[in-house]
Amino acid sequence: MSDTKTLLIVAHAPSPNTRKLVDAALRGAGHDDIETVRAIWKPPLEAGPEDVMACDAILLGTTENLGYMSGALKDFFDRTYYAVLEHKQGLPCALYIRAGHDGTGTRRAIESIVTGLRWNWVQPPLVCRGDWRDAFVDQVEELGLYLAAGLDNGIF
């Protein structure tokens, strides 16, 4: 099965609700119609450059912490950025943010890093704003499905 592609999900999930979002992304990426994509979730503190080097697309997930990304996701970028910079340009990526407020600072910071990495946004960042809503789960599942389907069909 050498044609299998890997969707790496690097998502911070410190609460039951944020874990529901990770599970939703995995469920979407594992849809029955997806034939050649394997989705792997790694918490940001466990993911590293070797994981990025081995993937064909990446889905980032974070909470909004004090108007910024989680410290765990920042740590992932700190450890990974220069190791993958010259090797993974054009990597298809997407992002979801679980934001208690508006997510603007978080989004801006991650967009800046992704621009520097020269990764390719395949969807605008999804910001799940305000009080928890079960609809966030469906939105993140759809995002996981979209990324996996794009890889599966050779769109990116």
Secondary structure, DSSP 8 states (H G I E B T S, - for coil): -TT-EEEEEEE---SHHHHHHHHHHHHHHT-TT--SEEEEEE-TTT--HHHHHT-SEEEEEEE-BTTB--HHHHHHHHHHHHHHTTT-TT-EEEEEEEESS--HHHHHHHHHHHHHHT-EESS--EEEESS--THHHHHHHHHHHHHHHHHHTT--
